[in-house]
Amino acid sequence: MRLDSAYFDVAVCRDCAAPLETPFCGQCGQKRARRLGWKDLRLETWQHWRLFEISSVQTLRRLITQPGYVAREYVMGMRKKHMHPLKLLAFLVVILILVISSNSFLSICSIQAVQMKK
């Protein structure tokens, strides 16, 4: 199938084939499809994979100053203003790996282990 601009000019939902009268499909909610460019790719990537948000900074600051308060608020249902715990864990693991690899900690440990075996 050849995709050109005429393909995207047809006012039909690409998911459910319903006719489109607005920018969003009235049946499935899908946004009207358009030809993707580099700008769209960057925007999609940023929207779906961004990790460093203002809530991340606020959550990390509160975790350092009031760790029990953050956990209590999250459990009590105040989740909008806090970073998701698994996202936070992944972020902190990446930071830990970067710190460990930047100061050669792993190579020092392996050298000490070899020396202890001798």
RODREN-752399 format. One record per residue: residue number from 1; x, y, z of N, C-alpha, C, CB in turn; residue in one letter. Coordinates in nm, 2 decimals, m for minus. Glycine has a CB too. Example, Ala and Ser with C-alpha at 12.3 -4.5 7.8 and 13.67 -1.06 7.14 Angstrom:
REM RODREN-752399
pos: 1	nx: 1.32	ny: m0.57	nz: 0.78	cax: 1.23	cay: m0.45	caz: 0.78	cx: 1.32	cy: m0.33	cz: 0.78	cbx: 1.13	cby: m0.45	cbz: 0.90	code: A
pos: 2	nx: 1.28	ny: m0.22	nz: 0.71	cax: 1.37	cay: m0.11	caz: 0.71	cx: 1.29	cy: 0.00	cz: 0.79	cbx: 1.41	cby: m0.06	cbz: 0.57	code: S
REM end
This chain:
REM RODREN-752399
pos: 1	nx: 0.08	ny: m0.12	nz: 0.00	cax: 0.00	cay: 0.00	caz: 0.00	cx: 0.09	cy: 0.12	cz: 0.00	cbx: m0.10	cby: 0.00	cbz: 0.12	code: M
pos: 2	nx: 0.06	ny: 0.21	nz: m0.09	cax: 0.14	cay: 0.34	caz: m0.10	cx: 0.08	cy: 0.44	cz: m0.01	cbx: 0.15	cby: 0.38	cbz: m0.25	code: R
pos: 3	nx: 0.16	ny: 0.50	nz: 0.07	cax: 0.11	cay: 0.61	caz: 0.16	cx: 0.16	cy: 0.74	cz: 0.11	cbx: 0.16	cby: 0.58	cbz: 0.31	code: L
pos: 4	nx: 0.06	ny: 0.82	nz: 0.07	cax: 0.10	cay: 0.96	caz: 0.03	cx: 0.00	cy: 1.05	cz: 0.10	cbx: 0.08	cby: 0.98	cbz: m0.13	code: D
pos: 5	nx: 0.01	ny: 1.18	nz: 0.07	cax: m0.07	cay: 1.28	caz: 0.15	cx: m0.22	cy: 1.26	cz: 0.12	cbx: m0.02	cby: 1.42	cbz: 0.11	code: S
pos: 6	nx: m0.25	ny: 1.21	nz: 0.01	cax: m0.40	cay: 1.19	caz: m0.02	cx: m0.46	cy: 1.08	cz: 0.07	cbx: m0.42	cby: 1.14	cbz: m0.17	code: A
pos: 7	nx: m0.38	ny: 0.99	nz: 0.11	cax: m0.42	cay: 0.88	caz: 0.20	cx: m0.47	cy: 0.94	cz: 0.33	cbx: m0.31	cby: 0.78	cbz: 0.22	code: Y
pos: 8	nx: m0.39	ny: 1.04	nz: 0.38	cax: m0.42	cay: 1.10	caz: 0.51	cx: m0.52	cy: 1.21	cz: 0.50	cbx: m0.29	cby: 1.16	cbz: 0.57	code: F
pos: 9	nx: m0.55	ny: 1.26	nz: 0.38	cax: m0.65	cay: 1.36	caz: 0.36	cx: m0.80	cy: 1.31	cz: 0.38	cbx: m0.64	cby: 1.43	cbz: 0.23	code: D
pos: 10	nx: m0.82	ny: 1.18	nz: 0.36	cax: m0.95	cay: 1.12	caz: 0.37	cx: m0.99	cy: 1.12	cz: 0.52	cbx: m0.95	cby: 0.97	cbz: 0.32	code: V
pos: 11	nx: m1.11	ny: 1.17	nz: 0.54	cax: m1.16	cay: 1.19	caz: 0.68	cx: m1.22	cy: 1.06	cz: 0.73	cbx: m1.26	cby: 1.31	cbz: 0.69	code: A
pos: 12	nx: m1.14	ny: 0.97	nz: 0.76	cax: m1.18	cay: 0.84	caz: 0.82	cx: m1.09	cy: 0.79	cz: 0.93	cbx: m1.20	cby: 0.73	cbz: 0.70	code: V
pos: 13	nx: m1.14	ny: 0.73	nz: 1.03	cax: m1.06	cay: 0.68	caz: 1.14	cx: m0.98	cy: 0.56	cz: 1.09	cbx: m1.14	cby: 0.64	cbz: 1.26	code: C
pos: 14	nx: m0.85	ny: 0.56	nz: 1.11	cax: m0.77	cay: 0.45	caz: 1.07	cx: m0.78	cy: 0.32	cz: 1.16	cbx: m0.62	cby: 0.49	cbz: 1.06	code: R
pos: 15	nx: m0.84	ny: 0.34	nz: 1.28	cax: m0.86	cay: 0.23	caz: 1.37	cx: m0.99	cy: 0.15	cz: 1.34	cbx: m0.85	cby: 0.27	cbz: 1.51	code: D
pos: 16	nx: m1.10	ny: 0.23	nz: 1.34	cax: m1.23	cay: 0.17	caz: 1.33	cx: m1.31	cy: 0.20	cz: 1.21	cbx: m1.31	cby: 0.21	cbz: 1.45	code: C
pos: 17	nx: m1.25	ny: 0.28	nz: 1.12	cax: m1.30	cay: 0.31	caz: 0.99	cx: m1.43	cy: 0.40	cz: 1.00	cbx: m1.34	cby: 0.18	cbz: 0.91	code: A
pos: 18	nx: m1.45	ny: 0.46	nz: 1.11	cax: m1.57	cay: 0.55	caz: 1.12	cx: m1.54	cy: 0.69	cz: 1.05	cbx: m1.60	cby: 0.57	cbz: 1.27	code: A
pos: 19	nx: m1.63	ny: 0.75	nz: 1.00	cax: m1.61	cay: 0.88	caz: 0.94	cx: m1.57	cy: 0.99	cz: 1.05	cbx: m1.73	cby: 0.93	cbz: 0.86	code: P
pos: 20	nx: m1.48	ny: 1.07	nz: 1.02	cax: m1.43	cay: 1.17	caz: 1.11	cx: m1.49	cy: 1.31	cz: 1.08	cbx: m1.28	cby: 1.18	cbz: 1.11	code: L
pos: 21	nx: m1.54	ny: 1.37	nz: 1.18	cax: m1.59	cay: 1.51	caz: 1.16	cx: m1.52	cy: 1.60	cz: 1.25	cbx: m1.74	cby: 1.52	cbz: 1.20	code: E
pos: 22	nx: m1.44	ny: 1.55	nz: 1.35	cax: m1.36	cay: 1.63	caz: 1.44	cx: m1.22	cy: 1.57	cz: 1.44	cbx: m1.42	cby: 1.63	cbz: 1.59	code: T
pos: 23	nx: m1.12	ny: 1.64	nz: 1.51	cax: m0.99	cay: 1.58	caz: 1.51	cx: m0.97	cy: 1.45	cz: 1.58	cbx: m0.90	cby: 1.68	cbz: 1.58	code: P
pos: 24	nx: m1.08	ny: 1.41	nz: 1.66	cax: m1.08	cay: 1.28	caz: 1.73	cx: m1.20	cy: 1.20	cz: 1.68	cbx: m1.08	cby: 1.30	cbz: 1.88	code: F
pos: 25	nx: m1.18	ny: 1.07	nz: 1.68	cax: m1.29	cay: 0.98	caz: 1.64	cx: m1.39	cy: 0.97	cz: 1.75	cbx: m1.23	cby: 0.83	cbz: 1.61	code: C
pos: 26	nx: m1.52	ny: 0.98	nz: 1.70	cax: m1.63	cay: 0.97	caz: 1.80	cx: m1.66	cy: 0.84	cz: 1.85	cbx: m1.75	cby: 1.03	cbz: 1.74	code: G
pos: 27	nx: m1.61	ny: 0.73	nz: 1.79	cax: m1.63	cay: 0.59	caz: 1.83	cx: m1.52	cy: 0.54	cz: 1.92	cbx: m1.65	cby: 0.50	cbz: 1.71	code: Q
pos: 28	nx: m1.40	ny: 0.55	nz: 1.88	cax: m1.29	cay: 0.49	caz: 1.95	cx: m1.20	cy: 0.59	cz: 2.02	cbx: m1.21	cby: 0.41	cbz: 1.86	code: C
pos: 29	nx: m1.21	ny: 0.72	nz: 1.99	cax: m1.13	cay: 0.82	caz: 2.05	cx: m0.99	cy: 0.84	cz: 1.99	cbx: m1.11	cby: 0.79	cbz: 2.20	code: G
pos: 30	nx: m0.96	ny: 0.77	nz: 1.89	cax: m0.83	cay: 0.78	caz: 1.82	cx: m0.81	cy: 0.92	cz: 1.76	cbx: m0.81	cby: 0.67	cbz: 1.71	code: Q
pos: 31	nx: m0.69	ny: 0.98	nz: 1.77	cax: m0.67	cay: 1.11	caz: 1.71	cx: m0.65	cy: 1.09	cz: 1.56	cbx: m0.54	cby: 1.17	cbz: 1.77	code: K
pos: 32	nx: m0.70	ny: 1.18	nz: 1.48	cax: m0.69	cay: 1.17	caz: 1.34	cx: m0.54	cy: 1.15	cz: 1.29	cbx: m0.75	cby: 1.30	cbz: 1.27	code: R
pos: 33	nx: m0.52	ny: 1.05	nz: 1.21	cax: m0.39	cay: 1.01	caz: 1.17	cx: m0.34	cy: 1.11	cz: 1.06	cbx: m0.39	cby: 0.87	cbz: 1.11	code: A
pos: 34	nx: m0.21	ny: 1.14	nz: 1.07	cax: m0.15	cay: 1.22	caz: 0.97	cx: m0.01	cy: 1.16	cz: 0.94	cbx: m0.14	cby: 1.37	cbz: 1.02	code: R
pos: 35	nx: 0.05	ny: 1.21	nz: 0.84	cax: 0.18	cay: 1.16	caz: 0.80	cx: 0.28	cy: 1.20	cz: 0.90	cbx: 0.22	cby: 1.21	cbz: 0.66	code: R
pos: 36	nx: 0.36	ny: 1.10	nz: 0.95	cax: 0.46	cay: 1.13	caz: 1.05	cx: 0.59	cy: 1.19	cz: 0.99	cbx: 0.50	cby: 1.00	cbz: 1.12	code: L
pos: 37	nx: 0.64	ny: 1.28	nz: 1.07	cax: 0.77	cay: 1.34	caz: 1.03	cx: 0.86	cy: 1.34	cz: 1.15	cbx: 0.75	cby: 1.49	cbz: 0.99	code: G
pos: 38	nx: 0.98	ny: 1.39	nz: 1.14	cax: 1.08	cay: 1.39	caz: 1.25	cx: 1.03	cy: 1.46	cz: 1.37	cbx: 1.21	cby: 1.45	cbz: 1.20	code: W
pos: 39	nx: 0.96	ny: 1.57	nz: 1.35	cax: 0.91	cay: 1.65	caz: 1.46	cx: 0.80	cy: 1.56	cz: 1.54	cbx: 0.84	cby: 1.78	cbz: 1.41	code: K
pos: 40	nx: 0.72	ny: 1.49	nz: 1.46	cax: 0.62	cay: 1.41	caz: 1.53	cx: 0.69	cy: 1.29	cz: 1.61	cbx: 0.52	cby: 1.35	cbz: 1.42	code: D
pos: 41	nx: 0.79	ny: 1.24	nz: 1.55	cax: 0.86	cay: 1.13	caz: 1.62	cx: 0.93	cy: 1.18	cz: 1.75	cbx: 0.97	cby: 1.07	cbz: 1.53	code: L
pos: 42	nx: 0.99	ny: 1.30	nz: 1.74	cax: 1.05	cay: 1.36	caz: 1.87	cx: 0.94	cy: 1.38	cz: 1.97	cbx: 1.12	cby: 1.49	cbz: 1.83	code: R
pos: 43	nx: 0.83	ny: 1.44	nz: 1.93	cax: 0.72	cay: 1.47	caz: 2.02	cx: 0.66	cy: 1.34	cz: 2.08	cbx: 0.61	cby: 1.55	cbz: 1.95	code: L
pos: 44	nx: 0.64	ny: 1.24	nz: 2.00	cax: 0.58	cay: 1.11	caz: 2.05	cx: 0.68	cy: 1.05	cz: 2.15	cbx: 0.55	cby: 1.02	cbz: 1.94	code: E
pos: 45	nx: 0.81	ny: 1.05	nz: 2.12	cax: 0.91	cay: 1.00	caz: 2.20	cx: 0.91	cy: 1.07	cz: 2.34	cbx: 1.05	cby: 1.00	cbz: 2.14	code: T
pos: 46	nx: 0.91	ny: 1.20	nz: 2.33	cax: 0.91	cay: 1.28	caz: 2.46	cx: 0.79	cy: 1.25	cz: 2.54	cbx: 0.92	cby: 1.43	cbz: 2.42	code: W
pos: 47	nx: 0.67	ny: 1.25	nz: 2.48	cax: 0.55	cay: 1.23	caz: 2.55	cx: 0.54	cy: 1.09	cz: 2.62	cbx: 0.43	cby: 1.25	cbz: 2.46	code: Q
pos: 48	nx: 0.59	ny: 0.99	nz: 2.55	cax: 0.57	cay: 0.85	caz: 2.60	cx: 0.69	cy: 0.80	cz: 2.69	cbx: 0.55	cby: 0.76	cbz: 2.49	code: H
pos: 49	nx: 0.81	ny: 0.86	nz: 2.67	cax: 0.92	cay: 0.81	caz: 2.74	cx: 0.99	cy: 0.91	cz: 2.84	cbx: 1.02	cby: 0.77	cbz: 2.64	code: W
pos: 50	nx: 0.93	ny: 1.03	nz: 2.86	cax: 0.99	cay: 1.12	caz: 2.94	cx: 0.99	cy: 1.07	cz: 3.09	cbx: 0.92	cby: 1.26	cbz: 2.94	code: R
pos: 51	nx: 1.10	ny: 1.08	nz: 3.15	cax: 1.12	cay: 1.03	caz: 3.28	cx: 1.14	cy: 1.14	cz: 3.38	cbx: 1.24	cby: 0.93	cbz: 3.29	code: L
pos: 52	nx: 1.20	ny: 1.25	nz: 3.33	cax: 1.24	cay: 1.36	caz: 3.42	cx: 1.13	cy: 1.47	cz: 3.42	cbx: 1.38	cby: 1.42	cbz: 3.38	code: F
pos: 53	nx: 1.04	ny: 1.46	nz: 3.51	cax: 0.93	cay: 1.55	caz: 3.51	cx: 0.94	cy: 1.63	cz: 3.64	cbx: 0.79	cby: 1.48	cbz: 3.50	code: E
pos: 54	nx: 0.86	ny: 1.73	nz: 3.66	cax: 0.86	cay: 1.81	caz: 3.78	cx: 0.82	cy: 1.73	cz: 3.90	cbx: 0.77	cby: 1.94	cbz: 3.77	code: I
pos: 55	nx: 0.73	ny: 1.63	nz: 3.88	cax: 0.69	cay: 1.55	caz: 3.99	cx: 0.80	cy: 1.46	cz: 4.03	cbx: 0.57	cby: 1.46	cbz: 3.95	code: S
pos: 56	nx: 0.89	ny: 1.43	nz: 3.94	cax: 1.01	cay: 1.35	caz: 3.98	cx: 1.10	cy: 1.43	cz: 4.08	cbx: 1.09	cby: 1.31	cbz: 3.86	code: S
pos: 57	nx: 1.12	ny: 1.55	nz: 4.04	cax: 1.21	cay: 1.64	caz: 4.13	cx: 1.14	cy: 1.66	cz: 4.26	cbx: 1.23	cby: 1.77	cbz: 4.06	code: V
pos: 58	nx: 1.01	ny: 1.68	nz: 4.27	cax: 0.94	cay: 1.70	caz: 4.39	cx: 0.94	cy: 1.57	cz: 4.48	cbx: 0.80	cby: 1.75	cbz: 4.37	code: Q
pos: 59	nx: 0.92	ny: 1.46	nz: 4.41	cax: 0.92	cay: 1.33	caz: 4.48	cx: 1.05	cy: 1.30	cz: 4.54	cbx: 0.87	cby: 1.22	cbz: 4.39	code: T
pos: 60	nx: 1.16	ny: 1.32	nz: 4.47	cax: 1.29	cay: 1.30	caz: 4.52	cx: 1.33	cy: 1.39	cz: 4.63	cbx: 1.40	cby: 1.32	cbz: 4.41	code: L
pos: 61	nx: 1.29	ny: 1.52	nz: 4.62	cax: 1.31	cay: 1.61	caz: 4.73	cx: 1.24	cy: 1.57	cz: 4.86	cbx: 1.27	cby: 1.76	cbz: 4.69	code: R
pos: 62	nx: 1.11	ny: 1.53	nz: 4.84	cax: 1.03	cay: 1.49	caz: 4.96	cx: 1.09	cy: 1.36	cz: 5.02	cbx: 0.89	cby: 1.48	cbz: 4.92	code: R
pos: 63	nx: 1.13	ny: 1.27	nz: 4.93	cax: 1.19	cay: 1.14	caz: 4.98	cx: 1.31	cy: 1.17	cz: 5.07	cbx: 1.22	cby: 1.05	cbz: 4.87	code: L
pos: 64	nx: 1.39	ny: 1.27	nz: 5.03	cax: 1.51	cay: 1.30	caz: 5.11	cx: 1.47	cy: 1.37	cz: 5.24	cbx: 1.61	cby: 1.39	cbz: 5.03	code: I
pos: 65	nx: 1.38	ny: 1.46	nz: 5.23	cax: 1.34	cay: 1.53	caz: 5.35	cx: 1.24	cy: 1.47	cz: 5.44	cbx: 1.30	cby: 1.67	cbz: 5.32	code: T
pos: 66	nx: 1.14	ny: 1.40	nz: 5.38	cax: 1.03	cay: 1.34	caz: 5.46	cx: 0.99	cy: 1.21	cz: 5.39	cbx: 0.90	cby: 1.44	cbz: 5.46	code: Q
pos: 67	nx: 1.07	ny: 1.10	nz: 5.41	cax: 1.04	cay: 0.98	caz: 5.34	cx: 0.91	cy: 0.91	cz: 5.38	cbx: 1.15	cby: 0.88	cbz: 5.36	code: P
pos: 68	nx: 0.87	ny: 0.91	nz: 5.50	cax: 0.75	cay: 0.85	caz: 5.55	cx: 0.63	cy: 0.92	cz: 5.49	cbx: 0.74	cby: 0.84	cbz: 5.70	code: G
pos: 69	nx: 0.64	ny: 1.05	nz: 5.48	cax: 0.53	cay: 1.14	caz: 5.43	cx: 0.49	cy: 1.10	cz: 5.29	cbx: 0.57	cby: 1.29	cbz: 5.44	code: Y
pos: 70	nx: 0.59	ny: 1.08	nz: 5.20	cax: 0.57	cay: 1.05	caz: 5.06	cx: 0.50	cy: 0.91	cz: 5.05	cbx: 0.70	cby: 1.05	cbz: 4.98	code: V
pos: 71	nx: 0.55	ny: 0.81	nz: 5.13	cax: 0.49	cay: 0.68	caz: 5.12	cx: 0.34	cy: 0.68	cz: 5.17	cbx: 0.57	cby: 0.58	cbz: 5.21	code: A
pos: 72	nx: 0.32	ny: 0.75	nz: 5.28	cax: 0.19	cay: 0.76	caz: 5.34	cx: 0.09	cy: 0.83	cz: 5.24	cbx: 0.19	cby: 0.84	cbz: 5.47	code: R
pos: 73	nx: 0.13	ny: 0.94	nz: 5.18	cax: 0.05	cay: 1.01	caz: 5.08	cx: 0.01	cy: 0.92	cz: 4.97	cbx: 0.11	cby: 1.14	cbz: 5.04	code: E
pos: 74	nx: 0.11	ny: 0.85	nz: 4.92	cax: 0.09	cay: 0.76	caz: 4.80	cx: m0.01	cy: 0.65	cz: 4.83	cbx: 0.22	cby: 0.70	cbz: 4.75	code: Y
pos: 75	nx: 0.01	ny: 0.59	nz: 4.95	cax: m0.08	cay: 0.48	caz: 4.99	cx: m0.22	cy: 0.53	cz: 5.01	cbx: m0.03	cby: 0.41	cbz: 5.11	code: V
pos: 76	nx: m0.23	ny: 0.65	nz: 5.06	cax: m0.36	cay: 0.71	caz: 5.09	cx: m0.43	cy: 0.76	cz: 4.97	cbx: m0.35	cby: 0.83	cbz: 5.19	code: M
pos: 77	nx: m0.37	ny: 0.75	nz: 4.85	cax: m0.44	cay: 0.78	caz: 4.72	cx: m0.39	cy: 0.91	cz: 4.66	cbx: m0.58	cby: 0.79	cbz: 4.75	code: G
pos: 78	nx: m0.30	ny: 0.99	nz: 4.72	cax: m0.26	cay: 1.11	caz: 4.66	cx: m0.14	cy: 1.08	cz: 4.56	cbx: m0.21	cby: 1.21	cbz: 4.76	code: M
pos: 79	nx: m0.18	ny: 1.03	nz: 4.44	cax: m0.08	cay: 0.97	caz: 4.35	cx: m0.04	cy: 1.07	cz: 4.24	cbx: m0.12	cby: 0.85	cbz: 4.29	code: R
pos: 80	nx: m0.12	ny: 1.17	nz: 4.21	cax: m0.10	cay: 1.26	caz: 4.10	cx: 0.03	cy: 1.34	cz: 4.12	cbx: m0.22	cby: 1.35	cbz: 4.08	code: K
pos: 81	nx: 0.06	ny: 1.38	nz: 4.24	cax: 0.17	cay: 1.47	caz: 4.26	cx: 0.30	cy: 1.39	cz: 4.29	cbx: 0.15	cby: 1.56	cbz: 4.37	code: K
pos: 82	nx: 0.29	ny: 1.26	nz: 4.29	cax: 0.42	cay: 1.18	caz: 4.32	cx: 0.45	cy: 1.10	cz: 4.20	cbx: 0.40	cby: 1.09	cbz: 4.44	code: H
pos: 83	nx: 0.57	ny: 1.07	nz: 4.18	cax: 0.62	cay: 0.98	caz: 4.07	cx: 0.58	cy: 0.84	cz: 4.11	cbx: 0.78	cby: 1.00	cbz: 4.05	code: M
pos: 84	nx: 0.55	ny: 0.76	nz: 4.00	cax: 0.51	cay: 0.62	caz: 4.03	cx: 0.63	cy: 0.55	cz: 4.08	cbx: 0.47	cby: 0.55	cbz: 3.89	code: H
pos: 85	nx: 0.61	ny: 0.46	nz: 4.18	cax: 0.72	cay: 0.40	caz: 4.25	cx: 0.82	cy: 0.31	cz: 4.16	cbx: 0.67	cby: 0.31	cbz: 4.36	code: P
pos: 86	nx: 0.76	ny: 0.24	nz: 4.06	cax: 0.84	cay: 0.17	caz: 3.97	cx: 0.93	cy: 0.26	cz: 3.88	cbx: 0.76	cby: 0.07	cbz: 3.89	code: L
pos: 87	nx: 0.87	ny: 0.37	nz: 3.84	cax: 0.94	cay: 0.46	caz: 3.76	cx: 1.05	cy: 0.53	cz: 3.84	cbx: 0.84	cby: 0.57	cbz: 3.71	code: K
pos: 88	nx: 1.02	ny: 0.56	nz: 3.96	cax: 1.12	cay: 0.61	caz: 4.05	cx: 1.24	cy: 0.51	cz: 4.08	cbx: 1.06	cby: 0.65	cbz: 4.19	code: L
pos: 89	nx: 1.20	ny: 0.38	nz: 4.10	cax: 1.30	cay: 0.28	caz: 4.11	cx: 1.39	cy: 0.27	cz: 3.99	cbx: 1.24	cby: 0.14	cbz: 4.14	code: L
pos: 90	nx: 1.33	ny: 0.26	nz: 3.87	cax: 1.41	cay: 0.26	caz: 3.75	cx: 1.51	cy: 0.38	cz: 3.74	cbx: 1.32	cby: 0.24	cbz: 3.63	code: A
pos: 91	nx: 1.45	ny: 0.49	nz: 3.77	cax: 1.53	cay: 0.62	caz: 3.76	cx: 1.65	cy: 0.61	cz: 3.86	cbx: 1.45	cby: 0.74	cbz: 3.79	code: F
pos: 92	nx: 1.63	ny: 0.57	nz: 3.98	cax: 1.74	cay: 0.56	caz: 4.08	cx: 1.84	cy: 0.45	cz: 4.05	cbx: 1.68	cby: 0.54	cbz: 4.22	code: L
pos: 93	nx: 1.79	ny: 0.34	nz: 3.99	cax: 1.89	cay: 0.24	caz: 3.95	cx: 1.98	cy: 0.29	cz: 3.84	cbx: 1.81	cby: 0.11	cbz: 3.90	code: V
pos: 94	nx: 1.92	ny: 0.36	nz: 3.74	cax: 2.01	cay: 0.42	caz: 3.63	cx: 2.11	cy: 0.52	cz: 3.69	cbx: 1.92	cby: 0.49	cbz: 3.53	code: V
pos: 95	nx: 2.06	ny: 0.60	nz: 3.79	cax: 2.16	cay: 0.69	caz: 3.85	cx: 2.27	cy: 0.62	cz: 3.93	cbx: 2.08	cby: 0.79	cbz: 3.95	code: I
pos: 96	nx: 2.23	ny: 0.51	nz: 4.00	cax: 2.33	cay: 0.43	caz: 4.07	cx: 2.43	cy: 0.37	cz: 3.97	cbx: 2.26	cby: 0.32	cbz: 4.15	code: L
pos: 97	nx: 2.38	ny: 0.31	nz: 3.86	cax: 2.47	cay: 0.25	caz: 3.76	cx: 2.57	cy: 0.36	cz: 3.71	cbx: 2.39	cby: 0.19	cbz: 3.65	code: I
pos: 98	nx: 2.52	ny: 0.48	nz: 3.68	cax: 2.60	cay: 0.58	caz: 3.62	cx: 2.71	cy: 0.63	cz: 3.73	cbx: 2.52	cby: 0.70	cbz: 3.58	code: L
pos: 99	nx: 2.67	ny: 0.64	nz: 3.85	cax: 2.76	cay: 0.68	caz: 3.96	cx: 2.87	cy: 0.57	cz: 3.98	cbx: 2.69	cby: 0.70	cbz: 4.09	code: V
pos: 100	nx: 2.83	ny: 0.44	nz: 3.98	cax: 2.92	cay: 0.33	caz: 4.00	cx: 3.02	cy: 0.32	cz: 3.88	cbx: 2.85	cby: 0.20	cbz: 4.02	code: I
pos: 101	nx: 2.97	ny: 0.34	nz: 3.76	cax: 3.06	cay: 0.32	caz: 3.65	cx: 3.15	cy: 0.44	cz: 3.63	cbx: 2.97	cby: 0.30	cbz: 3.52	code: S
pos: 102	nx: 3.11	ny: 0.56	nz: 3.68	cax: 3.19	cay: 0.68	caz: 3.66	cx: 3.31	cy: 0.68	cz: 3.75	cbx: 3.11	cby: 0.80	cbz: 3.68	code: S
pos: 103	nx: 3.30	ny: 0.61	nz: 3.87	cax: 3.41	cay: 0.61	caz: 3.96	cx: 3.49	cy: 0.48	cz: 3.96	cbx: 3.36	cby: 0.65	cbz: 4.10	code: N
pos: 104	nx: 3.47	ny: 0.39	nz: 3.87	cax: 3.55	cay: 0.27	caz: 3.86	cx: 3.53	cy: 0.18	cz: 3.98	cbx: 3.69	cby: 0.30	cbz: 3.83	code: S
pos: 105	nx: 3.43	ny: 0.18	nz: 4.05	cax: 3.41	cay: 0.10	caz: 4.17	cx: 3.41	cy: m0.05	cz: 4.13	cbx: 3.27	cby: 0.14	cbz: 4.23	code: F
pos: 106	nx: 3.35	ny: m0.09	nz: 4.03	cax: 3.34	cay: m0.23	caz: 3.99	cx: 3.48	cy: m0.29	cz: 3.95	cbx: 3.24	cby: m0.25	cbz: 3.87	code: L
pos: 107	nx: 3.56	ny: m0.21	nz: 3.89	cax: 3.69	cay: m0.26	caz: 3.85	cx: 3.78	cy: m0.27	cz: 3.97	cbx: 3.76	cby: m0.16	cbz: 3.75	code: S
pos: 108	nx: 3.77	ny: m0.18	nz: 4.07	cax: 3.84	cay: m0.19	caz: 4.20	cx: 3.80	cy: m0.32	cz: 4.27	cbx: 3.82	cby: m0.06	cbz: 4.28	code: I
pos: 109	nx: 3.67	ny: m0.34	nz: 4.28	cax: 3.63	cay: m0.46	caz: 4.35	cx: 3.68	cy: m0.59	cz: 4.28	cbx: 3.47	cby: m0.47	cbz: 4.35	code: C
pos: 110	nx: 3.68	ny: m0.59	nz: 4.15	cax: 3.73	cay: m0.71	caz: 4.08	cx: 3.88	cy: m0.73	cz: 4.10	cbx: 3.69	cby: m0.71	cbz: 3.93	code: S
pos: 111	nx: 3.95	ny: m0.63	nz: 4.11	cax: 4.10	cay: m0.63	caz: 4.13	cx: 4.12	cy: m0.69	cz: 4.28	cbx: 4.17	cby: m0.50	cbz: 4.11	code: I
pos: 112	nx: 4.05	ny: m0.64	nz: 4.37	cax: 4.06	cay: m0.68	caz: 4.51	cx: 4.02	cy: m0.83	cz: 4.52	cbx: 3.98	cby: m0.60	cbz: 4.61	code: Q
pos: 113	nx: 3.92	ny: m0.87	nz: 4.45	cax: 3.88	cay: m1.01	caz: 4.46	cx: 3.99	cy: m1.10	cz: 4.40	cbx: 3.75	cby: m1.03	cbz: 4.38	code: A
pos: 114	nx: 4.05	ny: m1.06	nz: 4.30	cax: 4.16	cay: m1.14	caz: 4.24	cx: 4.28	cy: m1.15	cz: 4.33	cbx: 4.21	cby: m1.08	cbz: 4.10	code: V
pos: 115	nx: 4.31	ny: m1.04	nz: 4.40	cax: 4.42	cay: m1.03	caz: 4.49	cx: 4.40	cy: m1.12	cz: 4.61	cbx: 4.45	cby: m0.89	cbz: 4.53	code: Q
pos: 116	nx: 4.27	ny: m1.13	nz: 4.66	cax: 4.24	cay: m1.21	caz: 4.77	cx: 4.25	cy: m1.36	cz: 4.74	cbx: 4.10	cby: m1.17	cbz: 4.82	code: M
pos: 117	nx: 4.22	ny: m1.40	nz: 4.62	cax: 4.23	cay: m1.54	caz: 4.58	cx: 4.38	cy: m1.58	cz: 4.58	cbx: 4.17	cby: m1.56	cbz: 4.45	code: K
pos: 118	nx: 4.47	ny: m1.49	nz: 4.56	cax: 4.62	cay: m1.53	caz: 4.55	cx: 4.67	cy: m1.56	cz: 4.68	cbx: 4.70	cby: m1.43	cbz: 4.49	code: K
REM end
